[in-house]
């Protein structure tokens, strides 16, 4: 688990997902990934750590890691977020990014991620997006612990 997390952080820090923008914030949540599915993925539960990145250009990504170690990112521009109350947000998704063994693939997508405030206890994250290859879905529930934040 620790080695996988370190590998993901290293790949993010070296620009695997978005080489054009320097990463400014990485937030990690512990909990239970209830489901991850999409074309080319083994459907089912995924890794127990969820990551969220924010970049200077406003792009944000929610990273889910499949049990077979593929990284699937639901990404969109933070300025398009819609607040649905004090502790709930909808983030439009315009891009799905796949990371696997040093290779990345980007697909234009249409969808959204809905999430609640991770600082207010147990948080939920649900993402859905459609790309030309099909439908992608993920859901995660945090364990209620305080998120870990790394700034760079």
N, C-alpha and C positions, 0 to 999 in steps of 0.2 A: 504494500500500500504506500509506504513512505517513498520507495523508489519510483513508483508510478507517478506520484504527485511531483516529485523532484524532476522527473523527465518532462512532465507537462509544463511545469514552471520554466524549465530550461528552454523548451521549444518555444514557449511564448516570449520569453525574454530575448530570444535570438531572432524573433520576427517571423516564425514559421507561418502564423495565421495571417498577419497583416504587416508585411514588411515596410509599407510606406509610412506608417505612423508609429511613433514611439509610444510604448505602453506607459500609462501614468498610474493606473490603479488596478490591482488584482484583489478581488474579494473571494474568499472561499467559505463555503458552508458545509457543515457535516450533517448527515441525515440519511434518508433512505430514498434512493432512486427507484421509484415504483415501476417505471416503464420507459423504454426507449425503442422506437421502431422506425423503419424506413427501408426503402430499397437498398439491398446489399448489406443490411445489418441483421444480426441475430436479435430478434425481438425478445423483449423481456426486461427484467431488472438490470440496472447498470450500476456503476461505481458509486460509493457512498459519499463522495465529495463532489460538490457542484461549484463551478468557478464562474465568475463574472468579471469581465474586463471593461475598462473605460479608457478611451484614447483621446488625445487632444482635439481631434477633428470631430468629436461627438459620437463616434461609432461605439457601440456597446455590444458585447457578445456574452451569451450564456453557453458554457461548455459542459457537455455531458460526455462521460467516458463509458463506452460499452464494455461488457465483460471480456470481449476479445481485444480490448485496448485500442479501439478506434475512437477518435475524438470528433464529436459532432457539435458544431457551434451554430446556434441560432443568432443571427446578427442583424442589427438595424441601427438607425440613427437615434440617439437619445433625445434629440430635440423634438421628435415626433411622439414621445411618450404621452399617454393620456392617463391622468390621475383619476381613479375611480373611488375617491374617498381618501381619508387621511393615510391609510396604510395599504392601499392597493393601487397597482399601476399596470397598464397595458403597454407593452413595447412592440411596435410594428417590426416585422422581420422582412428584410429584402434580400437576404443572402444566407445560404447554408454553406458552411465550410467543413470539409472533412480533413482530418489529419490521421495518417497511419504510417508508421515507420519512416518518418521524415518526409513523406510526400503529402502535399495538400491539393485539394480540388475545391473549387468554388462554383456554386450554382446559384443563379438568380432565383429568388423565391418570393412568395407572397404568403404572409401569415402573421402571427403574433405570439408573444409570450405574455402571460398574465402572472404577476407575482405579488406577494404581500411583503410587508416590511420585516426583514430578518432581525431587526433590533427589538421587535415587539413580541418576541417569543417564537413559537413554531411558525415557520413561513412555508408557503406553498409556491411552487413554480410549475407552470404548465405551458408548454410550447407546442405550436402546431404550424406547419408551413408546407406549402406545395411548391415543388420545383418541377421541371420538365421530366424528371425521372420518377416522380410520384410524391406521395404524402409522407411527411416526417412528423413524429410526435414524441414528446418526452414529458415526464412528470416527476417531481421531486418534492419531498417534505423534509424540512430541516428538523434537527433534534431540539431546537430551541436555544442552543448555545450561541454565544456571541460570535459573529463572523470574524474571520481573520482578514486583515486588510494589509496589503503591501503596496506602498507608494514608491514610484521610481521617477 
